[in-house]
Amino acid sequence: MRHLMSPLDLTVEELDKLLDLANDIEKFPEKYAHACDGKRIATLFYEPSTRTRLSFEAAMMNLGGKVLGFSSANSSSAAKGESVSDTIRMVSCYADICAMRHPKEGAPLVASMVSRIPVINAGDGGHQHPTQTLTDLLTIRSLKGRLGNLTIGLCGDLKFGRTVHSLIEALVRYTGIRFVLISPEELRVPDYIREDVLRSNGVPFEEVIRLEDALPKLDLLYMTRVQRERFFNEDDYVRMKDFYILDSAKMKLAGPDMLVLHPLPRVNEISTEVDADPRAAYFRQVQYGVYVRMALILTLLEVNV
Ligand code: CP
């Protein structure tokens, strides 16, 4: 039995196979419509979510399966003090696979250690969000045609943004990747990403503060929101929250093929006027999230179609 805690739980070869499967699902959805008949996914969300929870549920329903779960800690027995370990022991009796989001780093890993069903990390605190990374990789590969030889700008809250941490870890395994890390001083990537992931893999990167300086050299811009829920101090959040706003004027500085991705939700960091720009790919990215989660469910349940 396999779990997914980090994108690195999949080798590059396994990842390629999973993305190929997602592309096949996109092309031939009817082929997969009954692949999970009789199977159930439990979505255990101790933190708010729109995309991740609903896309897991849509993915299982598209495969013919059923869904159960909770969408907040308060609507589960966690509110009465039940541990994650005990909860997953119960859920192992009700479902075949589970996706868990939790504010504490490592909570899905703790669950996986006692679980009788595959556990998928659907976001743990400021740590990792591997299925967002699978979504991002599928989007990039489908729209750019490759996962190597790209200059990628990551902009915004690079300190607390778990999607950025997972994406960097996944992309350093491809050749010709260069990063431009765009953030205010207070929200730079954590040291372990800079030292243990980027420097130790010999991946070229630069850190800049001004988005305008980075835009002309990028193949892809990955915008992120400032993660209000991870700040200890509301004043710091208010000071940082509008540091970057991508608008039509700034998009003029970018190349004609530079894609804009965002894991969403967006707050103010991308002006709605950018939505109509053909380079804005963040809503297409959401659709890829369903295909890749369908592929992941099939892979972890070892269902062959
Ligand atoms: N991208 C993402 O994780 O969105 P949600 O928080 O809505 O699930």
Residues whose N, C-alpha, C, O or C-beta is under 5 A from the ligand:
A	BS01	CP	P48 S49 T50 R51 T52 R53 P263 L264 P265
